[in-house]
Amino acid sequence: MNIPHRAGLENFPPYRQGKTPADIDGLKAFKLSSNENPYPPLPSVMEAVAGAVSSINLYPDMAAGDLAAAIAERWQVSPENIALGAGSVEVASQIILAVTNPGEKVMFAWRSFEAYPLLVTTAGATPQPIPLTADGGHDLPAMAAAVTPETRVVFLCNPNNPTGTVLGAAEVDTFIRSVPADVLVVLDEAYVHFNRDADTAVGIDMFRKYPNVAVLHTFSKAYGLAGLRLGYAIASPELATTLRKVAVPFGVTSLAQQAGLASLQAEDELQERIDLLVTERGRVHAALLEAGLPVLPSEANFLWLDSGERTGALAALFEESALSVRVFPDEGIRITIGSPEANDRILDVARHAAALLAPLH
Ligand SMILES: Cc1ncc(COP(=O)(O)O)c(C=O)c1O
């Protein structure tokens, strides 16, 4: 006899991992579908991980005390404000589990990080997606107006995945003031290190100002530790305590803890790589525009092609060139900024595409 499953999951698609690139003869393949960092781990980080390998027969420090203290110091908050998880996706899940009762609502802009609706539904809560504006940004007035007594959490993704748009400090301030004080506003800053917008909302500033704000950060993107799974929330001590209750026990491995500590000590070195990626983002963005492709400005480590019904044709061209990109059928394509070599390939495809598919606007 089949085991009955929880209602609602039967038609629910699982999280879609970024595709691996096609194997094309004579072409080096590049995976640009998961916003990963193209640079290998720093030697000091690899050394720290290697040093921890000899004790993997033991459970990790569940509180990750040293790492929590280092993160707290980095942001000038108390370790009590830090809750860690196996990637910020797990911390986002902890937040939903900690704050919502079954049926209550979690709001987010849509399209945004693809895991939000999945995490909300698997927690038994109800997703409340609010469409992006025509230029790919959060529609904060619409979001504020859509808050109901059932809305318990609002995720603001800044910069937004996949459109790369930024939320301004003034508009986020107005938004937080306009929602009830018992609604948790989470600033998901997975791509914060790549954000150079002078007017951007800054999660830690909002956290210091408003008790109903939490911030999500990850070591996966700028720090290049996607494979080790490490993320954290900066939250009130009360919320952080509850997040630890719903966390997967021992979810943050000793290897991840050591890598996180070593990365915090190597922030200057990591900054050089971040700067290179930001420079490459500018180069690729300008060249895509020049080629006539409908690319949005981005403050993250990826670019969004607003390609609409041309998406399938364009995606095929990337695939034929051994590039995997994130395709949203009939909507658009998200391309991660990779190494200069990978980025040159994107531009080759773009120029070819512009000639083949013109006009793209
Ligand atoms: C907006 C956003 N938040 C959170 C995450 C989760 O990252 P991780 O679980 O690797 O920390 C991602 C990953 O793509 C993301 O795009």
Residues whose N, C-alpha, C, O or C-beta is under 5 A from the ligand:
A	BS01	LIG	A86 G87 S88 V89 E90 F113 C157 N161 D188 A190 T218 S220 L230 G231
